[in-house]
């Protein structure tokens, strides 16, 4: 799935133009091409695994030359084919990013660079159940399992471990009992920016599956209230299980469309997190299937939804309350361009210095906004903005 268009390109170059493979044949061709080019499988192995595979196809596959196949392609086409990314995405990012930087980020999301470390977060909400300090328990368990780890320099309670040790953590009792949770650094950074405080009334507008919600509760020490909205009932079931597992006690979940939040009053929340639904093009490392949904229609659907959610967030937020808006997207349409529509209502707030600046739009960078890039921060690709609601 991650390299679908690259594999398909090879197959089209190898098959004669007059042959249109059936669905079943195409599935076989995709599998064989992947095994040969990505896993260096021998012909004997292929014949053993795929009885009846076309020998001429296999023979032509062995003769395939990237040099010949790409000879007349321009740089954008080469990037799209070789790094397996839709040309739509490249064209949308070129006004704000260089071709080389787009390539760096795609390679990071393809797992080709910077994917040797995984983030895991400490859950402090269960610490009261332990006789020992939780840090001591984690250190002891990791040393026993020979799992090397480091504290993240930017986000509190976030650790990094080698990716190949992830299964060891999953099997360990401290993970299974809820003292640890895997969470991307960008996701955790959003809550660091929100900076929730004990006793506040906070709204998480698009909350499922609940990892950010649980971190909000942790920062609040389970004191105060979180109203968490989610549209899809299936995701709510998952969220309930996660929050119970992590001992989140101050969250009320609403099965609702957050465009029309079912509350009688406006201007009531101290802080609002709008981690909006988006095209997800910053998450290809864990969601490679989203690559092949990137098109104008999908982008438009999301930007329309984001605008409506943002408008409602402003209605629900107290004057001088804090709004954090985030998307796991690299497109300016889902970040900078959206914020520009609401600047008259927003007072920009300071973001962490380790963030990259947001895109330069019309000769300037929007205050209160920043970006995280897979190739720089080794996180998912994120846009994050922090604002205070102006009194108007």
PAKOLMI-682823 format. One record per residue (C-alpha): x, y, z. Coordinates in steps of 0.02 Angstrom, whole numbers, padded with zeros to 5 digits. Layout:
! residues N
> X; Y; Z
> X; Y; Z
...
***
This chain:
! residues 392
> X; Y; Z
> 00000; 00000; 00000
> 00140; 00120; 00045
> 00224; 00101; -00125
> 00071; 00060; -00231
> 00098; 00184; -00373
> 00283; 00141; -00384
> 00245; -00044; -00399
> 00106; -00009; -00522
> 00224; 00097; -00627
> 00346; -00048; -00640
> 00208; -00169; -00690
> 00144; -00053; -00827
> 00319; -00036; -00897
> 00344; -00224; -00897
> 00177; -00282; -00967
> 00143; -00261; -01155
> 00016; -00124; -01193
> -00109; -00247; -01265
> -00124; -00346; -01102
> -00251; -00290; -00972
> -00230; -00400; -00817
> -00381; -00463; -00721
> -00400; -00412; -00539
> -00327; -00578; -00484
> -00180; -00565; -00604
> -00144; -00386; -00549
> -00141; -00443; -00367
> -00012; -00576; -00414
> 00092; -00450; -00512
> 00090; -00326; -00368
> 00146; -00459; -00245
> 00285; -00526; -00356
> 00350; -00353; -00398
> 00357; -00306; -00215
> 00445; -00467; -00168
> 00578; -00444; -00303
> 00614; -00257; -00289
> 00590; -00232; -00102
> 00634; -00402; -00029
> 00757; -00469; -00160
> 00665; -00634; -00180
> 00741; -00760; -00302
> 00650; -00835; -00451
> 00643; -01004; -00364
> 00561; -00923; -00213
> 00433; -00835; -00323
> 00390; -00996; -00417
> 00369; -01086; -00251
> 00257; -00949; -00178
> 00157; -00907; -00335
> 00125; -01065; -00434
> 00071; -01023; -00611
> 00150; -00850; -00616
> 00182; -00792; -00795
> 00366; -00832; -00833
> 00377; -00696; -00966
> 00318; -00567; -00839
> 00450; -00624; -00717
> 00583; -00621; -00853
> 00536; -00444; -00907
> 00531; -00389; -00725
> 00713; -00440; -00705
> 00759; -00333; -00855
> 00672; -00176; -00789
> 00786; -00024; -00783
> 00749; 00131; -00680
> 00870; 00231; -00786
> 00772; 00194; -00944
> 00601; 00209; -00862
> 00635; 00383; -00791
> 00737; 00450; -00937
> 00608; 00575; -01000
> 00523; 00615; -00835
> 00540; 00785; -00753
> 00592; 00803; -00570
> 00414; 00810; -00503
> 00367; 00651; -00596
> 00523; 00563; -00534
> 00484; 00612; -00355
> 00304; 00553; -00371
> 00356; 00384; -00442
> 00515; 00347; -00344
> 00451; 00403; -00174
> 00273; 00340; -00205
> 00177; 00500; -00171
> 00031; 00573; -00271
> 00077; 00714; -00390
> -00071; 00810; -00318
> 00019; 00823; -00151
> 00182; 00879; -00230
> 00096; 01015; -00332
> 00004; 01079; -00178
> 00162; 01089; -00073
> 00280; 01165; -00202
> 00219; 01344; -00173
> 00274; 01331; 00010
> 00412; 01198; 00012
> 00560; 01155; -00098
> 00558; 00993; -00197
> 00707; 00928; -00098
> 00620; 00961; 00069
> 00460; 00877; 00008
> 00567; 00727; -00038
> 00650; 00725; 00134
> 00481; 00722; 00221
> 00409; 00589; 00107
> 00560; 00479; 00138
> 00537; 00503; 00325
> 00354; 00453; 00311
> 00399; 00304; 00203
> 00507; 00243; 00346
> 00667; 00264; 00247
> 00746; 00389; 00367
> 00721; 00431; 00551
> 00602; 00287; 00590
> 00719; 00194; 00708
> 00644; 00276; 00864
> 00468; 00266; 00936
> 00385; 00378; 01065
> 00300; 00312; 01221
> 00215; 00422; 01353
> 00208; 00397; 01541
> 00031; 00398; 01613
> 00037; 00485; 01782
> -00148; 00459; 01820
> -00113; 00283; 01887
> 00042; 00331; 01987
> -00056; 00334; 02150
> -00079; 00145; 02134
> 00107; 00114; 02153
> 00210; 00100; 02310
> 00363; 00162; 02215
> 00395; 00313; 02106
> 00332; 00277; 01929
> 00495; 00334; 01850
> 00588; 00207; 01957
> 00467; 00068; 01909
> 00484; 00106; 01723
> 00673; 00114; 01732
> 00678; -00051; 01826
> 00563; -00138; 01701
> 00656; -00070; 01550
> 00824; -00122; 01621
> 00757; -00296; 01658
> 00694; -00311; 01478
> 00853; -00228; 01411
> 00751; -00090; 01328
> 00859; 00066; 01303
> 00764; 00230; 01322
> 00789; 00417; 01329
> 00686; 00561; 01395
> 00623; 00675; 01259
> 00707; 00847; 01275
> 00549; 00945; 01235
> 00392; 00856; 01297
> 00369; 00807; 01480
> 00341; 00621; 01516
> 00384; 00569; 01339
> 00515; 00435; 01311
> 00597; 00367; 01154
> 00639; 00184; 01128
> 00711; 00090; 00978
> 00569; 00042; 00860
> 00626; -00139; 00858
> 00593; -00147; 01047
> 00410; -00095; 01031
> 00344; -00272; 01051
> 00444; -00292; 01211
> 00355; -00140; 01283
> 00185; -00202; 01224
> 00211; -00366; 01317
> 00272; -00283; 01477
> 00153; -00268; 01625
> 00179; -00081; 01645
> 00110; -00054; 01471
> -00030; -00180; 01490
> -00083; -00102; 01656
> -00093; 00072; 01580
> 00064; 00156; 01646
> 00129; 00183; 01469
> 00046; 00227; 01305
> 00119; 00246; 01131
> 00089; 00423; 01070
> 00176; 00522; 00933
> 00276; 00672; 00992
> 00176; 00792; 00883
> 00015; 00732; 00963
> 00085; 00756; 01138
> 00158; 00926; 01090
> -00017; 00988; 01046
> -00068; 00964; 01229
> 00092; 01046; 01291
> 00039; 01197; 01188
> -00140; 01191; 01254
> -00068; 01190; 01432
> -00228; 01132; 01522
> -00240; 01175; 01708
> -00325; 01086; 01854
> -00502; 01148; 01884
> -00534; 01217; 01710
> -00678; 01178; 01593
> -00602; 01115; 01431
> -00678; 01059; 01267
> -00595; 00930; 01154
> -00702; 00950; 00998
> -00644; 00800; 00894
> -00580; 00688; 01031
> -00573; 00505; 00977
> -00477; 00394; 00995
> -00436; 00490; 01155
> -00247; 00494; 01173
> -00243; 00685; 01174
> -00395; 00687; 01291
> -00305; 00573; 01413
> -00154; 00687; 01414
> -00266; 00838; 01446
> -00338; 00745; 01595
> -00163; 00702; 01656
> -00109; 00884; 01650
> -00268; 00930; 01744
> -00233; 00794; 01874
> -00412; 00734; 01841
> -00475; 00897; 01918
> -00598; 01005; 01822
> -00699; 00944; 01674
> -00668; 00894; 01495
> -00812; 00890; 01372
> -00757; 00776; 01230
> -00854; 00771; 01068
> -00847; 00633; 00938
> -00959; 00604; 00787
> -00931; 00418; 00756
> -01004; 00296; 00882
> -00875; 00161; 00843
> -00735; 00280; 00888
> -00823; 00326; 01050
> -00823; 00143; 01103
> -00635; 00137; 01074
> -00612; 00301; 01166
> -00711; 00243; 01318
> -00603; 00088; 01331
> -00443; 00190; 01320
> -00495; 00321; 01448
> -00551; 00187; 01571
> -00387; 00093; 01546
> -00286; 00251; 01583
> -00395; 00301; 01733
> -00464; 00462; 01658
> -00603; 00518; 01777
> -00649; 00696; 01727
> -00708; 00673; 01547
> -00887; 00676; 01482
> -00902; 00604; 01306
> -01036; 00668; 01188
> -01084; 00575; 01029
> -01108; 00734; 00929
> -01069; 00834; 00775
> -00953; 00968; 00845
> -01007; 01089; 00709
> -01167; 01107; 00811
> -01112; 01067; 00988
> -01265; 01023; 01096
> -01242; 01155; 01230
> -01365; 01291; 01280
> -01232; 01422; 01314
> -01091; 01505; 01219
> -00929; 01581; 01286
> -00910; 01449; 01422
> -00747; 01353; 01397
> -00579; 01406; 01470
> -00484; 01313; 01334
> -00532; 01222; 01175
> -00433; 01096; 01076
> -00485; 01082; 00894
> -00380; 00941; 00826
> -00479; 00944; 00665
> -00515; 00803; 00542
> -00399; 00826; 00393
> -00321; 00744; 00241
> -00191; 00662; 00355
> -00047; 00685; 00234
> 00072; 00707; 00380
> 00036; 00530; 00443
> 00087; 00421; 00297
> 00210; 00325; 00407
> 00065; 00247; 00504
> -00076; 00277; 00377
> -00001; 00242; 00204
> -00174; 00209; 00131
> -00212; 00396; 00146
> -00086; 00429; 00008
> -00208; 00372; -00123
> -00352; 00481; -00059
> -00256; 00643; -00089
> -00354; 00743; -00217
> -00445; 00909; -00235
> -00613; 00839; -00180
> -00543; 00760; -00021
> -00450; 00920; 00023
> -00604; 01027; -00008
> -00714; 00915; 00101
> -00593; 00936; 00245
> -00565; 01124; 00230
> -00754; 01155; 00228
> -00773; 01050; 00385
> -00624; 01134; 00471
> -00695; 01309; 00440
> -00864; 01262; 00516
> -00782; 01182; 00667
> -00671; 01335; 00694
> -00821; 01451; 00688
> -00909; 01349; 00822
> -00752; 01340; 00928
> -00748; 01530; 00934
> -00929; 01534; 00991
> -00898; 01409; 01132
> -00736; 01489; 01196
> -00735; 01622; 01332
> -00665; 01793; 01289
> -00478; 01781; 01329
> -00495; 01591; 01326
> -00363; 01486; 01237
> -00395; 01398; 01072
> -00270; 01273; 01001
> -00301; 01219; 00822
> -00203; 01075; 00747
> -00204; 00961; 00595
> -00090; 00817; 00546
> -00073; 00897; 00374
> 00065; 00980; 00274
> -00056; 01076; 00162
> -00067; 01264; 00192
> -00254; 01254; 00156
> -00277; 01156; 00318
> -00167; 01271; 00421
> -00109; 01445; 00376
> -00248; 01485; 00251
> -00383; 01437; 00375
> -00309; 01544; 00515
> -00299; 01694; 00399
> -00490; 01692; 00385
> -00509; 01718; 00574
> -00365; 01834; 00618
> -00479; 01975; 00673
> -00543; 01866; 00817
> -00377; 01796; 00873
> -00231; 01855; 00979
> -00077; 01748; 00938
> 00011; 01659; 01081
> 00191; 01600; 01096
> 00237; 01426; 01037
> 00387; 01319; 01091
> 00552; 01373; 01014
> 00588; 01198; 00949
> 00442; 01210; 00826
> 00480; 01258; 00647
> 00399; 01418; 00582
> 00239; 01398; 00484
> 00240; 01436; 00298
> 00284; 01606; 00230
> 00119; 01666; 00158
> 00114; 01828; 00060
> 00285; 01878; 00126
> 00259; 01843; 00312
> 00238; 01705; 00440
> 00077; 01699; 00540
> 00108; 01736; 00726
> 00050; 01601; 00845
> 00074; 01462; 00718
> 00208; 01332; 00689
> 00243; 01166; 00605
> 00320; 00998; 00646
> 00401; 00904; 00502
> 00440; 00717; 00494
> 00614; 00749; 00422
> 00663; 00877; 00555
> 00570; 00830; 00714
> 00547; 00643; 00678
> 00362; 00662; 00715
> 00206; 00659; 00609
> 00183; 00813; 00501
> 00080; 00939; 00600
> 00015; 01117; 00594
> -00015; 01193; 00767
> -00085; 01364; 00810
> -00117; 01440; 00982
> -00228; 01592; 01007
> -00321; 01691; 01137
> -00498; 01742; 01091
> -00509; 01931; 01078
> -00643; 02026; 01173
> -00745; 02106; 01035
***
